[in-house]
Amino acid sequence: MEKRFRSSHYRFRVRENRGCFSIEATDLVSLRYSSVNNVVGIMGELVNGDTDNPLFGDSTWFLPPNLAKRLFERAVDMLSDSENVNRLERYLDEDRSCGEWENQRRKRKI
């Protein structure tokens, strides 16, 4: 499954495929991108504070399929709510300011 969202500052892609789960964000100005499900503020909201669980340490999570599907649905709900998106954007702005994002740029879609 894949679902895409666009906010005022970011483009998001949520993916789940047979237990493999990730959220990728692309900054709309710089086109720099990163997997962001392990950004502390986002991860805490996705996993209800279970941030010490080693399952959630990497940028792509390899999980039991039923858990990955639940997280996919939770992420879609989070990104469908403008109030949540505003809060998530603040987490991402902070993460980007610390240099945590890829140095590669996405190509602009024409």
C-alpha positions as a printed NumPy array, in Angstrom:
array([[  0.   ,   0.   ,   0.   ],
       [  1.113,   3.53 ,  -0.643],
       [ -0.506,   6.85 ,   0.086],
       [  0.782,  10.336,  -0.77 ],
       [  0.105,  13.658,   0.928],
       [  1.195,  17.222,   0.361],
       [  1.373,  19.926,   2.986],
       [  2.477,  23.529,   2.672],
       [  6.169,  22.599,   3.154],
       [  6.501,  18.853,   2.505],
       [  5.425,  16.011,   0.29 ],
       [  4.854,  12.745,   2.196],
       [  4.77 ,   9.144,   1.035],
       [  3.556,   6.446,   3.445],
       [  4.363,   2.866,   2.444],
       [  3.527,  -0.551,   3.785],
       [  4.362,  -3.76 ,   1.981],
       [  4.303,  -7.149,   3.737],
       [  5.487,  -5.749,   7.036],
       [  7.894,  -3.173,   5.627],
       [  6.757,   0.288,   6.776],
       [  8.146,   3.771,   6.133],
       [  7.19 ,   7.419,   5.835],
       [  9.269,   9.548,   3.5  ],
       [  9.133,  13.338,   3.431],
       [ 10.499,  15.663,   0.761],
       [ 11.049,  19.355,   1.455],
       [  9.219,  21.256,  -1.307],
       [ 11.843,  24.016,  -1.561],
       [ 15.18 ,  22.195,  -1.365],
       [ 13.805,  18.829,  -2.597],
       [ 15.901,  17.109,   0.074],
       [ 14.251,  14.024,   1.504],
       [ 14.406,  11.569,   4.364],
       [ 12.587,   8.644,   5.894],
       [ 10.929,  10.277,   8.855],
       [  9.042,   7.603,  10.773],
       [ 11.996,   7.422,  13.197],
       [ 12.024,  11.18 ,  13.91 ],
       [ 11.349,  11.238,  17.644],
       [  8.159,  13.311,  17.591],
       [  6.641,  11.345,  14.728],
       [  7.695,   7.971,  16.073],
       [  6.242,   8.748,  19.5  ],
       [  2.866,   9.513,  17.95 ],
       [  2.897,   6.434,  15.731],
       [  3.851,   3.914,  18.399],
       [  2.149,   5.524,  21.41 ],
       [  5.415,   6.326,  23.161],
       [  7.045,   2.883,  22.702],
       [ 10.204,   4.579,  21.385],
       [ 12.668,   2.234,  23.121],
       [ 11.448,  -0.775,  21.144],
       [ 14.279,  -1.939,  18.82 ],
       [ 11.721,  -2.614,  16.072],
       [ 11.412,   1.147,  15.619],
       [ 15.087,   2.114,  15.433],
       [ 15.73 ,   2.201,  11.691],
       [ 14.348,   4.411,   8.956],
       [ 12.407,   1.484,   7.488],
       [ 10.636,  -0.752,   9.959],
       [ 10.352,  -4.503,   9.378],
       [  7.346,  -5.547,  11.41 ],
       [  4.711,  -8.233,  11.667],
       [  2.345,  -7.46 ,   8.751],
       [ -0.686,  -6.757,  10.959],
       [  1.302,  -4.185,  12.99 ],
       [  2.67 ,  -2.546,   9.828],
       [ -0.879,  -2.213,   8.469],
       [ -2.079,  -0.61 ,  11.712],
       [  0.815,   1.867,  11.616],
       [  0.074,   2.62 ,   7.963],
       [ -3.535,   3.442,   8.887],
       [ -2.393,   5.55 ,  11.861],
       [  0.086,   7.469,   9.662],
       [ -2.608,   8.102,   7.048],
       [ -4.903,   9.422,   9.777],
       [ -2.122,  11.665,  11.138],
       [ -1.321,  13.1  ,   7.715],
       [ -4.993,  13.636,   6.888],
       [ -5.451,  16.033,   9.797],
       [ -4.119,  19.575,   9.218],
       [ -3.485,  20.18 ,  12.921],
       [ -1.339,  17.043,  13.127],
       [  0.484,  17.98 ,   9.934],
       [  1.41 ,  21.391,  11.361],
       [  2.913,  19.696,  14.408],
       [  4.733,  17.116,  12.262],
       [  6.17 ,  19.889,  10.098],
       [  7.728,  21.461,  13.201],
       [  9.397,  18.125,  14.052],
       [ 10.686,  17.854,  10.49 ],
       [ 11.952,  21.441,  10.395],
       [ 13.927,  20.752,  13.556],
       [ 15.269,  17.465,  12.175],
       [ 16.351,  19.145,   8.91 ],
       [ 18.058,  21.971,  10.796],
       [ 20.232,  19.34 ,  12.53 ],
       [ 21.44 ,  18.088,   9.139],
       [ 19.658,  14.759,   9.372],
       [ 18.374,  14.738,   5.795],
       [ 19.867,  13.218,   2.644],
       [ 22.1  ,  15.435,   0.572],
       [ 20.463,  14.189,  -2.593],
       [ 17.675,  16.085,  -4.206],
       [ 14.59 ,  14.765,  -5.846],
       [ 13.976,  15.786,  -9.413],
       [ 11.185,  18.277,  -9.81 ],
       [  8.081,  16.898, -11.433],
       [  7.056,  18.844, -14.471]])
